[in-house]
Amino acid sequence: MKLLLATLALWASSALTQTPPPNPPIRNIYTFPPNHFIENIAVRSNSRLLLTSMSVPHLYSINPLIPNPAADIIHSFANPNNATGISGIAEIAPDVFAIIVADWDLFATRAIPGTLAVWTVNFNKAPSQRVKFITQVANTTIFNGIARHPTNPTLLLAADSALGAVWKVNLLTGAHSVAFSSPLLTPTATAHLGINGLKAQGQYLYFTNSAQGYLGRVKIGWNGEQVGAIEVLSSASDAGADVVYDDIALDLGHGGSGKVWIASHPDYAVGVTLPEGSQGVVKNATKLLNPTACAFGRGSAKERTTLYVTNGGEFLPDFTLVNEGVVALDL
């Protein structure tokens, strides 16, 4: 998710602690105009990409299969909803997506208290009927990564990067509360985003903690409660001294073996092989520009081996944010 925007200007170089694999081809899909901080991504079954931005209140759709695609606005959550941007997005049913909307303080990466809300967008309905308000969440300032509960379809789970907690939201009633919290999910004194990326599979939640610098997982119960110890699967420092984990994409079998890809600042995509935890690092300082999230394509066999990575962008000397967008890694 979603790192302090001011840190996007920091581009330190360091020697990697592992030998990188040959870099896969990286294709530019779309570059946004200046000052569109692209935050998260989901992929529809028809291969269309859905992108969120924390600096504009629009949900975007891009067709990555055609040359020079446009970024179409699916819906704008501007006033009277008091929204300035969207953070997390997750598919909760076939072609139905939950999103997190708020009035954001971008440099603090926090929502203005009382403005954070959960909405759904249902592409099975007519455009005028697609968008539905679920609930307002008054007692938090950030839902970062979100995921539908892996076995309970009524629950949305959300990473609270400030409190170091996972929330649960009942998608039918709007009822919400903290499912569990842990010191292993909190931020630190020097880095303000704790638990960040969030995905669910099997009985587990997989997540990153950007501040503490690790990829982890935890077994959860039917109501979203923690039922097992938090497991540390890999450390960002083992991928590189300047690597900061952000959001994730899962490519795992039913037993949990496979690979987790992590969009990582400042210019990395990191593939963690499980269960051993070895890391392959893709570095590209011209095409991976403060990556924020990633997701595999859907549709053809080629799409299913394409990893789409969103770029937060980079600051010019006058603090104009440029080169925000989405690229494709052909794995």
Secondary structure by P-SEA (a helix, b strand, c coil): ccccccccccbbbbbbccccccccbbbbcccccccccccccccccccbbbbbbcccccbbbbcccccccccccccccccccccccccccccccccbbbbbbcccccccccccccccbbbbbbccccccccccccccccccccccccccccccccbbbbbcccccbbbbbcccccccccccccccccccccccccccbbbbcccbbbbbbccccccbbbbbcccccccccccccccccccccccccccccccccccccbbbbbbccccbbbbbccccbbbbbbbbcccccccccbbbbccccccccbbbbbbcccccccccccccbbbbbcc
